[in-house]
Amino acid sequence: MAKRTDWGLPHSAITPEEVYLNRRKFMQGTALLAATAVLPNPEYALKDAKLTKPELATSYNNFYEFSLEKGGVKPLAEKWKIPSPWKVEVTGLTDAKRSYTLEELVGLGGPLEERVYRFRCVEAWSMVVPWTGFPLYQLITKLKPKKEAKYVAFTSYANEKEMPNIKAQPHYPWPYTEGLRMDEAMHPLTLMATGLYGKPLPGQNGAPMRLVVPWKYGFKSIKSVVKIEFSAEQPKTLWNQLAPDEYGFYANVNPEVAHPRWSQASERVLDGKLFPTRIKTLKFNGYEKEVAGLYKDLDLKKNY
């Protein structure tokens, strides 16, 4: 699969005040690699898009290990002493099974890129944010999964002493788990992110490394990854186990399929206004041209 680095937005979509685009050096704790700028491509331009303000994107977060309240995540996550070195276990159907440091994974998956993506939560709110990271397919290619591997599963960091809501919600099937079909994981849009707004990921946004799958609802983009597993069977995921009628495995953004408790036809833009802007939701979150082919033989109303 040819490498694509043109999935960003045009500079015209970004205000001067938001010019983190002077391309500051990206630092990940002990200095990983300098971020590589992504040149915008008009073919994928989102002319009406505007970056969400950093203070909003980093203070309105779902990270249930810390809190059920979006505004309550940041103050708790800021107290979290992120383990260093960060270790990620690679296991399952691959001969590359072992524990890797974050630096090693970035070395395998890099060089780092900066991409601006739409982000759509299943709760019908959205934002537009710039991520720093590397395409997941580059890492998978280096890890050489066996041909029987049809899925990639991910597990989040979990420590009830540091993350108080784990103990407070014992009915949740902790740790947080998610998964993708191999072709979804290998799609050039799928990103392993290590930064946000030109800086290392803050704890509340999934430090130090998270998944970003922009055509799916946000809960698929698992935070603080500590395990990557290649499997032949569809992996169990936290939300699909907890509420299978509400949260399907695929979780593709689809305005035609309502959540059991609300419509998905429109979304509230995270803009800080007293009465937030509402816009129509785009199928596959606006990435239909790039990813619809993955699901040409799949009934998306049954496989939500």
C-alpha positions as a Markdown table, in Angstrom:
| # | Residue | x | y | z |
|---|---|---|---|---|
| 1 | Met | 0.0 | 0.0 | 0.0 |
| 2 | Ala | 1.5 | 3.3 | -1.0 |
| 3 | Lys | 2.1 | 5.8 | 1.7 |
| 4 | Arg | -0.3 | 8.8 | 1.8 |
| 5 | Thr | 0.5 | 12.0 | 3.7 |
| 6 | Asp | -2.1 | 14.3 | 2.2 |
| 7 | Trp | -5.1 | 13.8 | 4.5 |
| 8 | Gly | -4.8 | 17.2 | 6.2 |
| 9 | Leu | -6.8 | 20.4 | 5.8 |
| 10 | Pro | -5.7 | 23.4 | 3.8 |
| 11 | His | -4.0 | 26.2 | 5.6 |
| 12 | Ser | -6.8 | 28.5 | 4.7 |
| 13 | Ala | -9.0 | 26.6 | 7.2 |
| 14 | Ile | -6.8 | 27.7 | 10.0 |
| 15 | Thr | -6.8 | 31.2 | 11.6 |
| 16 | Pro | -3.5 | 33.0 | 12.2 |
| 17 | Glu | -4.1 | 32.8 | 16.0 |
| 18 | Glu | -4.0 | 29.0 | 15.6 |
| 19 | Val | -0.7 | 28.9 | 13.8 |
| 20 | Tyr | 0.9 | 26.3 | 15.9 |
| 21 | Leu | 1.8 | 25.6 | 12.2 |
| 22 | Asn | 5.1 | 27.2 | 12.5 |
| 23 | Arg | 6.0 | 23.6 | 13.0 |
| 24 | Arg | 7.6 | 23.6 | 16.4 |
| 25 | Lys | 9.7 | 20.6 | 17.2 |
| 26 | Phe | 7.5 | 17.8 | 18.6 |
| 27 | Met | 8.9 | 16.5 | 21.9 |
| 28 | Gln | 7.7 | 13.3 | 23.5 |
| 29 | Gly | 9.1 | 13.3 | 27.0 |
| 30 | Thr | 12.7 | 12.3 | 26.3 |
| 31 | Ala | 12.8 | 13.7 | 22.8 |
| 32 | Leu | 11.5 | 11.3 | 20.2 |
| 33 | Leu | 11.5 | 12.6 | 16.7 |
| 34 | Ala | 10.8 | 16.0 | 15.1 |
| 35 | Ala | 7.2 | 16.2 | 13.7 |
| 36 | Thr | 7.0 | 16.1 | 10.0 |
| 37 | Ala | 4.6 | 18.7 | 8.5 |
| 38 | Val | 1.8 | 17.4 | 6.3 |
| 39 | Leu | 1.4 | 19.3 | 3.1 |
| 40 | Pro | -2.3 | 20.0 | 2.5 |
| 41 | Asn | -3.8 | 18.6 | -0.6 |
| 42 | Pro | -6.8 | 20.3 | -2.2 |
| 43 | Glu | -8.3 | 17.0 | -3.2 |
| 44 | Tyr | -9.1 | 16.4 | 0.5 |
| 45 | Ala | -9.7 | 20.0 | 1.5 |
| 46 | Leu | -12.4 | 20.8 | 4.0 |
| 47 | Lys | -12.9 | 24.4 | 3.1 |
| 48 | Asp | -15.5 | 25.1 | 5.9 |
| 49 | Ala | -13.5 | 23.5 | 8.7 |
| 50 | Lys | -11.9 | 25.5 | 11.5 |
| 51 | Leu | -9.7 | 24.1 | 14.2 |
| 52 | Thr | -11.2 | 23.6 | 17.6 |
| 53 | Lys | -9.5 | 25.8 | 20.2 |
| 54 | Pro | -6.9 | 23.8 | 22.1 |
| 55 | Glu | -8.3 | 24.8 | 25.5 |
| 56 | Leu | -11.6 | 23.2 | 24.5 |
| 57 | Ala | -10.2 | 20.0 | 23.0 |
| 58 | Thr | -8.1 | 19.4 | 26.1 |
| 59 | Ser | -10.7 | 20.1 | 28.7 |
| 60 | Tyr | -13.8 | 18.4 | 27.3 |
| 61 | Asn | -12.9 | 14.7 | 27.3 |
| 62 | Asn | -14.3 | 11.3 | 27.7 |
| 63 | Phe | -11.8 | 9.2 | 29.6 |
| 64 | Tyr | -14.0 | 7.0 | 31.8 |
| 65 | Glu | -11.1 | 5.5 | 33.8 |
| 66 | Phe | -10.8 | 8.9 | 35.4 |
| 67 | Ser | -14.3 | 10.3 | 35.5 |
| 68 | Leu | -17.8 | 10.1 | 33.9 |
| 69 | Glu | -17.8 | 13.9 | 33.8 |
| 70 | Lys | -16.1 | 15.4 | 30.8 |
| 71 | Gly | -14.9 | 18.5 | 32.7 |
| 72 | Gly | -13.7 | 16.2 | 35.5 |
| 73 | Val | -11.2 | 14.3 | 33.5 |
| 74 | Lys | -8.5 | 17.0 | 33.0 |
| 75 | Pro | -7.8 | 17.8 | 36.7 |
| 76 | Leu | -7.5 | 14.1 | 37.5 |
| 77 | Ala | -5.4 | 13.3 | 34.5 |
| 78 | Glu | -3.0 | 16.1 | 35.2 |
| 79 | Lys | -2.2 | 14.4 | 38.5 |
| 80 | Trp | -1.5 | 11.1 | 36.7 |
| 81 | Lys | 2.2 | 10.2 | 36.7 |
| 82 | Ile | 2.5 | 8.6 | 33.3 |
| 83 | Pro | 4.9 | 5.6 | 33.5 |
| 84 | Ser | 8.3 | 6.1 | 32.0 |
| 85 | Pro | 9.5 | 4.3 | 30.0 |
| 86 | Trp | 6.1 | 3.6 | 28.5 |
| 87 | Lys | 5.8 | 0.0 | 27.5 |
| 88 | Val | 3.5 | -1.6 | 24.9 |
| 89 | Glu | 3.1 | -5.4 | 24.6 |
| 90 | Val | 2.8 | -6.7 | 21.1 |
| 91 | Thr | 1.3 | -10.2 | 21.1 |
| 92 | Gly | -0.9 | -12.6 | 19.2 |
| 93 | Leu | -0.4 | -13.8 | 15.6 |
| 94 | Thr | 3.1 | -12.4 | 15.0 |
| 95 | Asp | 6.7 | -13.5 | 15.5 |
| 96 | Ala | 7.4 | -10.0 | 16.8 |
| 97 | Lys | 5.9 | -10.7 | 20.2 |
| 98 | Arg | 7.6 | -8.7 | 22.9 |
| 99 | Ser | 7.4 | -5.6 | 25.0 |
| 100 | Tyr | 8.3 | -2.4 | 23.1 |
| 101 | Thr | 9.1 | 1.1 | 24.5 |
| 102 | Leu | 7.2 | 4.0 | 23.0 |
| 103 | Glu | 10.5 | 5.2 | 21.4 |
| 104 | Glu | 10.9 | 1.8 | 19.7 |
| 105 | Leu | 7.3 | 1.9 | 18.3 |
| 106 | Val | 7.7 | 5.4 | 17.0 |
| 107 | Gly | 11.0 | 4.3 | 15.4 |
| 108 | Leu | 9.2 | 1.5 | 13.6 |
| 109 | Gly | 6.1 | 3.5 | 12.6 |
| 110 | Gly | 7.7 | 6.9 | 11.9 |
| 111 | Pro | 8.5 | 9.4 | 10.6 |
| 112 | Leu | 5.9 | 11.4 | 12.5 |
| 113 | Glu | 3.4 | 13.5 | 10.6 |
| 114 | Glu | 0.9 | 16.2 | 11.5 |
| 115 | Arg | -2.7 | 15.7 | 10.3 |
| 116 | Val | -5.9 | 17.6 | 10.9 |
| 117 | Tyr | -8.9 | 15.3 | 11.2 |
| 118 | Arg | -12.5 | 15.7 | 12.0 |
| 119 | Phe | -13.4 | 13.9 | 15.3 |
| 120 | Arg | -17.0 | 12.9 | 15.9 |
| 121 | Cys | -18.2 | 11.5 | 19.2 |
| 122 | Val | -21.0 | 9.0 | 19.4 |
| 123 | Glu | -22.7 | 11.5 | 21.7 |
| 124 | Ala | -23.3 | 13.7 | 18.7 |
| 125 | Trp | -20.6 | 16.4 | 19.4 |
| 126 | Ser | -17.6 | 17.1 | 17.2 |
| 127 | Met | -14.3 | 18.9 | 16.9 |
| 128 | Val | -11.5 | 19.4 | 14.4 |
| 129 | Val | -8.0 | 18.8 | 15.8 |
| 130 | Pro | -4.4 | 18.5 | 14.6 |
| 131 | Trp | -2.7 | 15.3 | 15.5 |
| 132 | Thr | 0.9 | 14.3 | 15.4 |
| 133 | Gly | 1.6 | 10.6 | 14.8 |
| 134 | Phe | 2.3 | 7.9 | 12.3 |
| 135 | Pro | 0.1 | 5.8 | 10.0 |
| 136 | Leu | -0.7 | 2.5 | 11.8 |
| 137 | Tyr | -0.1 | 0.5 | 8.7 |
| 138 | Gln | 3.6 | 1.4 | 8.8 |
| 139 | Leu | 3.9 | -0.1 | 12.3 |
| 140 | Ile | 1.9 | -3.2 | 11.4 |
| 141 | Thr | 4.0 | -3.8 | 8.3 |
| 142 | Lys | 7.1 | -3.8 | 10.5 |
| 143 | Leu | 5.5 | -6.2 | 13.0 |
| 144 | Lys | 4.7 | -8.6 | 10.2 |
| 145 | Pro | 1.5 | -10.3 | 11.5 |
| 146 | Lys | 0.7 | -13.8 | 10.3 |
| 147 | Lys | -1.7 | -14.2 | 7.4 |
| 148 | Glu | -4.3 | -15.7 | 9.8 |
| 149 | Ala | -4.5 | -12.4 | 11.6 |
| 150 | Lys | -7.8 | -10.7 | 10.5 |
| 151 | Tyr | -8.1 | -8.2 | 13.4 |
| 152 | Val | -6.0 | -5.9 | 15.6 |
| 153 | Ala | -7.0 | -5.5 | 19.2 |
| 154 | Phe | -5.9 | -2.7 | 21.6 |
| 155 | Thr | -5.9 | -2.4 | 25.3 |
| 156 | Ser | -5.6 | 0.8 | 27.4 |
| 157 | Tyr | -3.6 | 1.4 | 30.5 |
| 158 | Ala | -5.6 | 0.7 | 33.7 |
| 159 | Asn | -4.6 | 1.4 | 37.3 |
| 160 | Glu | -7.3 | 1.9 | 39.8 |
| 161 | Lys | -5.0 | 3.7 | 42.3 |
| 162 | Glu | -4.3 | 6.3 | 39.7 |
| 163 | Met | -7.6 | 6.2 | 37.8 |
| 164 | Pro | -10.4 | 6.4 | 40.4 |
| 165 | Asn | -13.3 | 5.6 | 38.2 |
| 166 | Ile | -12.1 | 2.1 | 37.5 |
| 167 | Lys | -12.9 | 1.1 | 41.1 |
| 168 | Ala | -16.1 | 3.3 | 41.1 |
| 169 | Gln | -17.5 | 1.4 | 38.0 |
| 170 | Pro | -16.8 | -2.3 | 38.8 |
| 171 | His | -19.5 | -3.4 | 36.3 |
| 172 | Tyr | -17.4 | -2.0 | 33.4 |
| 173 | Pro | -15.3 | -4.8 | 31.7 |
| 174 | Trp | -12.0 | -3.1 | 32.5 |
| 175 | Pro | -9.4 | -2.6 | 31.0 |
| 176 | Tyr | -10.7 | -0.6 | 28.1 |
| 177 | Thr | -10.4 | -2.6 | 24.9 |
| 178 | Glu | -11.0 | -1.8 | 21.2 |
| 179 | Gly | -10.3 | -3.4 | 17.9 |
| 180 | Leu | -10.3 | -3.0 | 14.1 |
| 181 | Arg | -10.5 | -5.3 | 11.2 |
| 182 | Met | -7.1 | -5.7 | 9.6 |
| 183 | Asp | -8.1 | -3.8 | 6.5 |
| 184 | Glu | -9.3 | -0.9 | 8.6 |
| 185 | Ala | -6.1 | -0.9 | 10.6 |
| 186 | Met | -4.1 | -0.9 | 7.4 |
| 187 | His | -6.0 | 2.0 | 5.9 |
| 188 | Pro | -3.7 | 5.1 | 5.4 |
| 189 | Leu | -6.1 | 7.3 | 7.4 |
| 190 | Thr | -5.7 | 5.2 | 10.6 |
| 191 | Leu | -3.2 | 7.0 | 12.8 |
| 192 | Met | -1.3 | 6.2 | 16.0 |
| 193 | Ala | -1.1 | 9.6 | 17.6 |
| 194 | Thr | 1.6 | 10.8 | 20.1 |
| 195 | Gly | 0.8 | 14.6 | 19.9 |
| 196 | Leu | -1.9 | 17.2 | 19.7 |
| 197 | Tyr | -1.6 | 20.9 | 18.6 |
| 198 | Gly | 2.2 | 20.4 | 18.1 |
| 199 | Lys | 2.7 | 19.2 | 21.7 |
| 200 | Pro | 2.9 | 15.8 | 23.3 |
| 201 | Leu | -0.5 | 14.3 | 24.1 |
| 202 | Pro | -1.8 | 15.4 | 27.5 |
| 203 | Gly | -3.1 | 12.8 | 29.8 |
| 204 | Gln | -6.7 | 13.6 | 29.3 |
| 205 | Asn | -6.4 | 13.1 | 25.5 |
| 206 | Gly | -4.7 | 9.7 | 25.8 |
| 207 | Ala | -1.0 | 10.2 | 26.6 |
| 208 | Pro | 1.4 | 9.1 | 25.5 |
| 209 | Met | 0.0 | 7.2 | 22.5 |
| 210 | Arg | -3.5 | 6.6 | 21.2 |
| 211 | Leu | -5.4 | 5.4 | 18.2 |
| 212 | Val | -7.2 | 7.8 | 15.9 |
| 213 | Val | -9.7 | 6.4 | 13.3 |
| 214 | Pro | -11.4 | 9.5 | 11.9 |
| 215 | Trp | -14.3 | 7.9 | 10.1 |
| 216 | Lys | -15.5 | 6.1 | 13.2 |
| 217 | Tyr | -17.1 | 7.4 | 16.4 |
| 218 | Gly | -14.6 | 8.5 | 19.0 |
| 219 | Phe | -14.9 | 5.6 | 21.4 |
| 220 | Lys | -13.1 | 3.5 | 18.8 |
| 221 | Ser | -10.0 | 5.7 | 19.0 |
| 222 | Ile | -8.7 | 4.1 | 22.2 |
| 223 | Lys | -6.4 | 6.1 | 24.5 |
| 224 | Ser | -3.2 | 5.3 | 26.3 |
| 225 | Val | -2.4 | 2.1 | 24.5 |
| 226 | Val | -0.4 | -0.6 | 26.3 |
| 227 | Lys | -1.2 | -3.7 | 24.3 |
| 228 | Ile | -1.5 | -4.5 | 20.6 |
| 229 | Glu | -2.7 | -8.0 | 19.7 |
| 230 | Phe | -3.2 | -9.6 | 16.3 |
| 231 | Ser | -6.0 | -12.2 | 16.2 |
| 232 | Ala | -8.0 | -14.4 | 13.9 |
| 233 | Glu | -11.3 | -13.7 | 15.7 |
| 234 | Gln | -13.1 | -10.4 | 16.2 |
| 235 | Pro | -11.9 | -9.1 | 19.6 |
| 236 | Lys | -14.2 | -8.2 | 22.5 |
| 237 | Thr | -14.4 | -4.4 | 23.1 |
| 238 | Leu | -15.5 | -2.6 | 26.2 |
| 239 | Trp | -18.5 | -0.7 | 24.9 |
| 240 | Asn | -19.7 | -3.5 | 22.7 |
| 241 | Gln | -19.7 | -5.8 | 25.8 |
| 242 | Leu | -21.3 | -3.3 | 28.1 |
| 243 | Ala | -24.1 | -2.2 | 25.7 |
| 244 | Pro | -24.1 | -4.1 | 22.4 |
| 245 | Asp | -27.5 | -2.7 | 21.3 |
| 246 | Glu | -26.0 | 0.9 | 21.5 |
| 247 | Tyr | -22.3 | 0.4 | 20.5 |
| 248 | Gly | -21.6 | -1.8 | 17.6 |
| 249 | Phe | -18.1 | -3.2 | 16.8 |
| 250 | Tyr | -17.8 | -1.2 | 13.6 |
| 251 | Ala | -19.0 | 2.2 | 14.9 |
| 252 | Asn | -18.8 | 4.0 | 11.6 |
| 253 | Val | -20.2 | 7.5 | 11.7 |
| 254 | Asn | -23.5 | 7.2 | 10.0 |
| 255 | Pro | -26.3 | 9.9 | 10.1 |
| 256 | Glu | -28.7 | 7.3 | 8.8 |
| 257 | Val | -28.5 | 5.0 | 11.8 |
| 258 | Ala | -29.7 | 6.6 | 15.0 |
| 259 | His | -28.4 | 5.7 | 18.4 |
| 260 | Pro | -31.2 | 4.1 | 20.5 |
| 261 | Arg | -31.4 | 7.3 | 22.6 |
| 262 | Trp | -30.7 | 10.1 | 20.1 |
| 263 | Ser | -30.4 | 10.9 | 16.4 |
| 264 | Gln | -27.0 | 10.9 | 14.7 |
| 265 | Ala | -28.2 | 13.1 | 11.8 |
| 266 | Ser | -26.6 | 16.2 | 13.2 |
| 267 | Glu | -23.9 | 17.1 | 15.7 |
| 268 | Arg | -23.0 | 19.9 | 18.1 |
| 269 | Val | -19.7 | 21.6 | 17.3 |
| 270 | Leu | -17.4 | 22.1 | 20.2 |
| 271 | Asp | -16.9 | 25.8 | 19.8 |
| 272 | Gly | -17.4 | 27.2 | 23.3 |
| 273 | Lys | -20.6 | 29.1 | 22.5 |
| 274 | Leu | -23.5 | 29.3 | 24.9 |
| 275 | Phe | -25.6 | 27.9 | 22.0 |
| 276 | Pro | -23.2 | 25.7 | 20.1 |
| 277 | Thr | -23.3 | 25.5 | 16.3 |
| 278 | Arg | -25.1 | 22.5 | 14.9 |
| 279 | Ile | -24.2 | 20.9 | 11.6 |
| 280 | Lys | -25.3 | 17.9 | 9.6 |
| 281 | Thr | -23.3 | 14.8 | 10.2 |
| 282 | Leu | -21.5 | 13.4 | 7.2 |
| 283 | Lys | -21.4 | 9.7 | 6.4 |
| 284 | Phe | -18.1 | 8.2 | 7.6 |
| 285 | Asn | -17.5 | 11.6 | 9.1 |
| 286 | Gly | -16.7 | 13.1 | 5.8 |
| 287 | Tyr | -14.3 | 10.4 | 4.7 |
| 288 | Glu | -16.7 | 8.4 | 2.6 |
| 289 | Lys | -14.7 | 8.7 | -0.6 |
| 290 | Glu | -11.6 | 7.2 | 1.1 |
| 291 | Val | -13.2 | 4.4 | 3.2 |
| 292 | Ala | -16.6 | 3.4 | 1.8 |
| 293 | Gly | -15.0 | 0.7 | -0.3 |
| 294 | Leu | -14.0 | -1.2 | 2.9 |
| 295 | Tyr | -17.7 | -1.9 | 3.6 |
| 296 | Lys | -19.2 | -2.4 | 0.1 |
| 297 | Asp | -20.4 | -5.9 | 1.1 |
| 298 | Leu | -21.6 | -5.0 | 4.6 |
| 299 | Asp | -25.0 | -3.9 | 5.7 |
| 300 | Leu | -24.1 | -0.8 | 7.7 |
| 301 | Lys | -27.6 | -0.7 | 9.4 |
| 302 | Lys | -27.1 | -4.2 | 10.8 |
| 303 | Asn | -23.4 | -3.8 | 11.3 |
| 304 | Tyr | -23.4 | -0.5 | 13.0 |
